[in-house]
Amino acid sequence: MKSIYFCVFFAFISSCLGCTEVLPRQRGNLALPQMAFTTDSLEFGLRQHTAFSKEAAAGGYGGGGGGCGCN
């Protein structure tokens, strides 16, 4: 029973140590192109257009239209 409490306490402390404040002068390092999820914005846009044309829904990226792909 004590080991469960120890594990929960250790997980809580570990998660608190991972939080930090990013200073304004450090934000430029996080905005580098290497930090992007997708390296090619044109390809990302094409994939998003294909996805919401096939699914008839746009999820969080904007854009309207139905499933016909004519938007």
N, CA, C and O atoms as a printed pandas DataFrame, in Angstrom:
     atom_number atom_name residue_name chain_id  residue_number  x_coord  y_coord  z_coord
0              1         N          MET        A               1    0.823   -1.192    0.000
1              2        CA          MET        A               1    0.000    0.000    0.000
2              3         C          MET        A               1    0.866    1.254    0.000
3              4         O          MET        A               1    0.552    2.240   -0.668
4              5         N          LYS        A               2    1.974    1.202    0.769
5              6        CA          LYS        A               2    2.855    2.360    0.813
6              7         C          LYS        A               2    3.560    2.561   -0.514
7              8         O          LYS        A               2    3.878    3.689   -0.890
8              9         N          SER        A               3    3.803    1.476   -1.220
9             10        CA          SER        A               3    4.484    1.615   -2.508
10            11         C          SER        A               3    3.598    2.341   -3.525
11            12         O          SER        A               3    4.110    3.058   -4.385
12            13         N          ILE        A               4    2.290    2.165   -3.437
13            14        CA          ILE        A               4    1.376    2.868   -4.336
14            15         C          ILE        A               4    1.432    4.363   -4.059
15            16         O          ILE        A               4    1.490    5.169   -4.988
16            17         N          TYR        A               5    1.416    4.734   -2.776
17            18        CA          TYR        A               5    1.510    6.147   -2.422
18            19         C          TYR        A               5    2.842    6.729   -2.870
19            20         O          TYR        A               5    2.900    7.857   -3.359
20            21         N          PHE        A               6    3.908    5.960   -2.702
21            22        CA          PHE        A               6    5.218    6.421   -3.140
22            23         C          PHE        A               6    5.241    6.634   -4.650
23            24         O          PHE        A               6    5.785    7.633   -5.121
24            25         N          CYS        A               7    4.659    5.713   -5.415
25            26        CA          CYS        A               7    4.623    5.839   -6.871
26            27         C          CYS        A               7    3.817    7.053   -7.311
27            28         O          CYS        A               7    4.222    7.769   -8.226
28            29         N          VAL        A               8    2.688    7.286   -6.671
29            30        CA          VAL        A               8    1.857    8.452   -6.996
30            31         C          VAL        A               8    2.598    9.731   -6.649
31            32         O          VAL        A               8    2.590   10.687   -7.424
32            33         N          PHE        A               9    3.237    9.752   -5.488
33            34        CA          PHE        A               9    3.988   10.926   -5.064
34            35         C          PHE        A               9    5.158   11.176   -6.020
35            36         O          PHE        A               9    5.412   12.319   -6.399
36            37         N          PHE        A              10    5.864   10.123   -6.408
37            38        CA          PHE        A              10    6.985   10.254   -7.330
38            39         C          PHE        A              10    6.512   10.765   -8.693
39            40         O          PHE        A              10    7.177   11.606   -9.299
40            41         N          ALA        A              11    5.380   10.270   -9.177
41            42        CA          ALA        A              11    4.837   10.721  -10.458
42            43         C          ALA        A              11    4.439   12.191  -10.396
43            44         O          ALA        A              11    4.654   12.942  -11.347
44            45         N          PHE        A              12    3.856   12.595   -9.264
45            46        CA          PHE        A              12    3.460   13.998   -9.094
46            47         C          PHE        A              12    4.684   14.902   -9.085
47            48         O          PHE        A              12    4.694   15.935   -9.754
48            49         N          ILE        A              13    5.700   14.531   -8.348
49            50        CA          ILE        A              13    6.916   15.343   -8.273
50            51         C          ILE        A              13    7.606   15.390   -9.637
51            52         O          ILE        A              13    8.102   16.440  -10.047
52            53         N          SER        A              14    7.636   14.271  -10.330
53            54        CA          SER        A              14    8.263   14.235  -11.652
54            55         C          SER        A              14    7.526   15.126  -12.648
55            56         O          SER        A              14    8.155   15.788  -13.473
56            57         N          SER        A              15    6.207   15.143  -12.574
57            58        CA          SER        A              15    5.452   15.985  -13.489
58            59         C          SER        A              15    5.619   17.456  -13.164
59            60         O          SER        A              15    5.587   18.293  -14.066
60            61         N          CYS        A              16    5.795   17.788  -11.899
61            62        CA          CYS        A              16    6.019   19.190  -11.515
62            63         C          CYS        A              16    7.391   19.672  -11.971
63            64         O          CYS        A              16    7.551   20.851  -12.286
64            65         N          LEU        A              17    8.362   18.805  -12.011
65            66        CA          LEU        A              17    9.705   19.195  -12.425
66            67         C          LEU        A              17    9.778   19.467  -13.923
67            68         O          LEU        A              17   10.678   20.175  -14.374
68            69         N          GLY        A              18    8.863   18.928  -14.689
69            70        CA          GLY        A              18    8.866   19.132  -16.128
70            71         C          GLY        A              18    8.278   20.462  -16.550
71            72         O          GLY        A              18    8.395   20.832  -17.718
72            73         N          CYS        A              19    7.653   21.190  -15.648
73            74        CA          CYS        A              19    7.036   22.469  -15.964
74            75         C          CYS        A              19    8.056   23.590  -15.778
75            76         O          CYS        A              19    8.769   23.631  -14.775
76            77         N          THR        A              20    8.116   24.474  -16.728
77            78        CA          THR        A              20    9.021   25.611  -16.624
78            79         C          THR        A              20    8.428   26.787  -17.385
79            80         O          THR        A              20    7.585   26.617  -18.266
80            81         N          GLU        A              21    8.877   27.960  -17.036
81            82        CA          GLU        A              21    8.429   29.164  -17.709
82            83         C          GLU        A              21    9.421   29.497  -18.811
83            84         O          GLU        A              21   10.633   29.485  -18.594
84            85         N          VAL        A              22    8.901   29.792  -19.991
85            86        CA          VAL        A              22    9.750   30.145  -21.121
86            87         C          VAL        A              22    9.855   31.663  -21.163
87            88         O          VAL        A              22    8.849   32.365  -21.267
88            89         N          LEU        A              23   11.067   32.150  -21.083
89            90        CA          LEU        A              23   11.301   33.592  -21.117
90            91         C          LEU        A              23   11.129   34.119  -22.535
91            92         O          LEU        A              23   11.330   33.377  -23.496
92            93         N          PRO        A              24   10.756   35.397  -22.680
93            94        CA          PRO        A              24   10.553   35.944  -24.030
94            95         C          PRO        A              24   11.783   35.808  -24.931
95            96         O          PRO        A              24   11.642   35.591  -26.135
96            97         N          ARG        A              25   12.981   35.932  -24.367
97            98        CA          ARG        A              25   14.184   35.818  -25.195
98            99         C          ARG        A              25   14.460   34.377  -25.624
99           100         O          ARG        A              25   15.258   34.152  -26.534
100          101         N          GLN        A              26   13.816   33.402  -24.990
101          102        CA          GLN        A              26   13.997   32.003  -25.342
102          103         C          GLN        A              26   12.954   31.511  -26.330
103          104         O          GLN        A              26   13.106   30.428  -26.895
104          105         N          ARG        A              27   11.910   32.275  -26.547
105          106        CA          ARG        A              27   10.824   31.830  -27.427
106          107         C          ARG        A              27   11.250   31.745  -28.878
107          108         O          ARG        A              27   10.660   30.998  -29.659
108          109         N          GLY        A              28   12.267   32.503  -29.245
109          110        CA          GLY        A              28   12.787   32.423  -30.610
110          111         C          GLY        A              28   13.352   31.053  -30.923
111          112         O          GLY        A              28   13.264   30.586  -32.059
112          113         N          ASN        A              29   13.934   30.402  -29.920
113          114        CA          ASN        A              29   14.476   29.051  -30.129
114          115         C          ASN        A              29   13.362   28.050  -30.386
115          116         O          ASN        A              29   13.555   27.090  -31.132
116          117         N          LEU        A              30   12.200   28.262  -29.780
117          118        CA          LEU        A              30   11.076   27.351  -29.973
118          119         C          LEU        A              30   10.350   27.607  -31.287
119          120         O          LEU        A              30    9.585   26.759  -31.747
120          121         N          ALA        A              31   10.581   28.762  -31.895
121          122        CA          ALA        A              31    9.911   29.111  -33.141
122          123         C          ALA        A              31   10.730   28.752  -34.374
123          124         O          ALA        A              31   10.370   29.140  -35.486
124          125         N          LEU        A              32   11.810   28.026  -34.199
125          126        CA          LEU        A              32   12.635   27.628  -35.338
126          127         C          LEU        A              32   11.880   26.644  -36.231
127          128         O          LEU        A              32   11.028   25.898  -35.749
128          129         N          PRO        A              33   12.183   26.640  -37.509
129          130        CA          PRO        A              33   11.514   25.708  -38.416
130          131         C          PRO        A              33   11.724   24.245  -38.037
131          132         O          PRO        A              33   10.870   23.405  -38.321
132          133         N          GLN        A              34   12.847   23.935  -37.402
133          134        CA          GLN        A              34   13.113   22.556  -37.005
134          135         C          GLN        A              34   12.156   22.089  -35.921
135          136         O          GLN        A              34   11.993   20.884  -35.729
136          137         N          MET        A              35   11.519   23.008  -35.209
137          138        CA          MET        A              35   10.620   22.655  -34.122
138          139         C          MET        A              35    9.187   22.457  -34.603
139          140         O          MET        A              35    8.323   22.098  -33.803
140          141         N          ALA        A              36    8.914   22.677  -35.871
141          142        CA          ALA        A              36    7.561   22.545  -36.401
142          143         C          ALA        A              36    7.183   21.071  -36.521
143          144         O          ALA        A              36    8.043   20.217  -36.738
144          145         N          PHE        A              37    5.896   20.784  -36.380
145          146        CA          PHE        A              37    5.413   19.419  -36.564
146          147         C          PHE        A              37    5.541   18.988  -38.019
147          148         O          PHE        A              37    5.854   17.833  -38.309
148          149         N          THR        A              38    5.298   19.918  -38.924
149          150        CA          THR        A              38    5.442   19.627  -40.343
150          151         C          THR        A              38    6.472   20.591  -40.922
151          152         O          THR        A              38    6.448   21.784  -40.621
152          153         N          THR        A              39    7.364   20.082  -41.741
153          154        CA          THR        A              39    8.401   20.930  -42.304
154          155         C          THR        A              39    7.952   21.644  -43.568
155          156         O          THR        A              39    8.496   22.695  -43.906
156          157         N          ASP        A              40    6.990   21.104  -44.261
157          158        CA          ASP        A              40    6.516   21.693  -45.511
158          159         C          ASP        A              40    5.078   22.167  -45.318
159          160         O          ASP        A              40    4.158   21.356  -45.212
160          161         N          SER        A              41    4.895   23.472  -45.272
161          162        CA          SER        A              41    3.554   24.003  -45.014
162          163         C          SER        A              41    2.609   23.757  -46.192
163          164         O          SER        A              41    1.407   23.582  -45.993
164          165         N          LEU        A              42    3.140   23.742  -47.410
165          166        CA          LEU        A              42    2.290   23.475  -48.575
166          167         C          LEU        A              42    1.752   22.043  -48.547
167          168         O          LEU        A              42    0.577   21.807  -48.830
168          169         N          GLU        A              43    2.615   21.099  -48.206
169          170        CA          GLU        A              43    2.170   19.708  -48.103
170          171         C          GLU        A              43    1.154   19.543  -46.978
171          172         O          GLU        A              43    0.183   18.800  -47.119
172          173         N          PHE        A              44    1.378   20.235  -45.859
173          174        CA          PHE        A              44    0.435   20.172  -44.743
174          175         C          PHE        A              44   -0.936   20.692  -45.161
175          176         O          PHE        A              44   -1.958   20.085  -44.843
176          177         N          GLY        A              45   -0.957   21.818  -45.874
177          178        CA          GLY        A              45   -2.225   22.368  -46.356
178          179         C          GLY        A              45   -2.935   21.431  -47.312
179          180         O          GLY        A              45   -4.156   21.281  -47.261
180          181         N          LEU        A              46   -2.156   20.794  -48.193
181          182        CA          LEU        A              46   -2.746   19.843  -49.144
182          183         C          LEU        A              46   -3.332   18.642  -48.414
183          184         O          LEU        A              46   -4.427   18.187  -48.745
184          185         N          ARG        A              47   -2.607   18.124  -47.418
185          186        CA          ARG        A              47   -3.120   16.978  -46.650
186          187         C          ARG        A              47   -4.378   17.349  -45.871
187          188         O          ARG        A              47   -5.311   16.551  -45.781
188          189         N          GLN        A              48   -4.409   18.553  -45.309
189          190        CA          GLN        A              48   -5.604   18.986  -44.577
190          191         C          GLN        A              48   -6.784   19.150  -45.525
191          192         O          GLN        A              48   -7.908   18.773  -45.192
192          193         N          HIS        A              49   -6.536   19.708  -46.696
193          194        CA          HIS        A              49   -7.615   19.864  -47.666
194          195         C          HIS        A              49   -8.164   18.503  -48.089
195          196         O          HIS        A              49   -9.377   18.325  -48.197
196          197         N          THR        A              50   -7.273   17.549  -48.326
197          198        CA          THR        A              50   -7.699   16.202  -48.707
198          199         C          THR        A              50   -8.489   15.549  -47.581
199          200         O          THR        A              50   -9.505   14.898  -47.826
200          201         N          ALA        A              51   -8.022   15.723  -46.345
201          202        CA          ALA        A              51   -8.692   15.095  -45.207
202          203         C          ALA        A              51  -10.103   15.642  -45.026
203          204         O          ALA        A              51  -11.046   14.867  -44.868
204          205         N          PHE        A              52  -10.265   16.974  -45.046
205          206        CA          PHE        A              52  -11.622   17.459  -44.808
206          207         C          PHE        A              52  -12.504   17.331  -46.036
207          208         O          PHE        A              52  -13.727   17.399  -45.914
208          209         N          SER        A              53  -11.923   17.147  -47.220
209          210        CA          SER        A              53  -12.746   16.859  -48.393
210          211         C          SER        A              53  -13.291   15.439  -48.336
211          212         O          SER        A              53  -14.432   15.190  -48.725
212          213         N          LYS        A              54  -12.474   14.510  -47.849
213          214        CA          LYS        A              54  -12.922   13.121  -47.748
214          215         C          LYS        A              54  -13.891   12.913  -46.601
215          216         O          LYS        A              54  -14.843   12.142  -46.726
216          217         N          GLU        A              55  -13.661   13.595  -45.479
217          218        CA          GLU        A              55  -14.465   13.362  -44.285
218          219         C          GLU        A              55  -15.660   14.296  -44.168
219          220         O          GLU        A              55  -16.499   14.119  -43.284
220          221         N          ALA        A              56  -15.746   15.287  -45.047
221          222        CA          ALA        A              56  -16.816   16.282  -45.006
222          223         C          ALA        A              56  -16.809   17.045  -43.689
223          224         O          ALA        A              56  -17.859   17.456  -43.195
224          225         N          ALA        A              57  -15.624   17.231  -43.127
225          226        CA          ALA        A              57  -15.494   17.989  -41.886
226          227         C          ALA        A              57  -14.093   18.573  -41.815
227          228         O          ALA        A              57  -13.124   17.960  -42.265
228          229         N          ALA        A              58  -14.002   19.762  -41.246
229          230        CA          ALA        A              58  -12.709   20.405  -41.029
230          231         C          ALA        A              58  -12.493   20.494  -39.535
231          232         O          ALA        A              58  -13.305   21.088  -38.826
232          233         N          GLY        A              59  -11.417   19.916  -39.048
233          234        CA          GLY        A              59  -11.217   19.852  -37.614
234          235         C          GLY        A              59  -10.212   20.840  -37.075
235          236         O          GLY        A              59   -9.025   20.526  -36.993
236          237         N          GLY        A              60  -10.655   22.018  -36.708
237          238        CA          GLY        A              60   -9.808   22.956  -36.006
238          239         C          GLY        A              60   -8.886   23.786  -36.861
239          240         O          GLY        A              60   -8.210   24.669  -36.333
240          241         N          TYR        A              61   -8.825   23.553  -38.133
241          242        CA          TYR        A              61   -7.914   24.308  -38.982
242          243         C          TYR        A              61   -8.656   25.308  -39.869
243          244         O          TYR        A              61   -8.024   25.986  -40.679
244          245         N          GLY        A              62   -9.940   25.414  -39.741
245          246        CA          GLY        A              62  -10.710   26.348  -40.545
246          247         C          GLY        A              62  -11.051   25.760  -41.890
247          248         O          GLY        A              62  -10.758   24.598  -42.174
248          249         N          GLY        A              63  -11.662   26.563  -42.700
249          250        CA          GLY        A              63  -12.065   26.108  -44.030
250          251         C          GLY        A              63  -13.466   25.558  -44.003
251          252         O          GLY        A              63  -13.880   24.936  -43.025
252          253         N          GLY        A              64  -14.185   25.783  -45.056
253          254        CA          GLY        A              64  -15.553   25.308  -45.092
254          255         C          GLY        A              64  -15.760   24.394  -46.275
255          256         O          GLY        A              64  -14.837   24.127  -47.045
256          257         N          GLY        A              65  -16.953   23.931  -46.405
257          258        CA          GLY        A              65  -17.285   23.102  -47.542
258          259         C          GLY        A              65  -17.733   21.724  -47.154
259          260         O          GLY        A              65  -17.692   21.344  -45.984
260          261         N          GLY        A              66  -18.155   20.988  -48.131
261          262        CA          GLY        A              66  -18.646   19.643  -47.879
262          263         C          GLY        A              66  -17.654   18.599  -48.328
263          264         O          GLY        A              66  -16.452   18.859  -48.395
264          265         N          GLY        A              67  -18.146   17.434  -48.632
265          266        CA          GLY        A              67  -17.293   16.324  -49.002
266          267         C          GLY        A              67  -16.957   16.255  -50.475
267          268         O          GLY        A              67  -16.289   15.317  -50.909
268          269         N          CYS        A              68  -17.404   17.226  -51.257
269          270        CA          CYS        A              68  -17.167   17.144  -52.700
270          271         C          CYS        A              68  -15.771   17.595  -53.101
271          272         O          CYS        A              68  -15.319   17.271  -54.199
272          273         N          GLY        A              69  -15.076   18.334  -52.240
273          274        CA          GLY        A              69  -13.734   18.804  -52.540
274          275         C          GLY        A              69  -13.704   20.016  -53.431
275          276         O          GLY        A              69  -12.654   20.324  -53.994
276          277         N          CYS        A              70  -14.814   20.724  -53.588
277          278        CA          CYS        A              70  -14.891   21.864  -54.497
278          279         C          CYS        A              70  -14.792   23.199  -53.776
279          280         O          CYS        A              70  -15.252   24.209  -54.309
280          281         N          ASN        A              71  -14.215   23.240  -52.599
281          282        CA          ASN        A              71  -14.141   24.530  -51.877
282          283         C          ASN        A              71  -12.834   25.198  -52.109
283          284         O          ASN        A              71  -12.594   26.286  -51.585
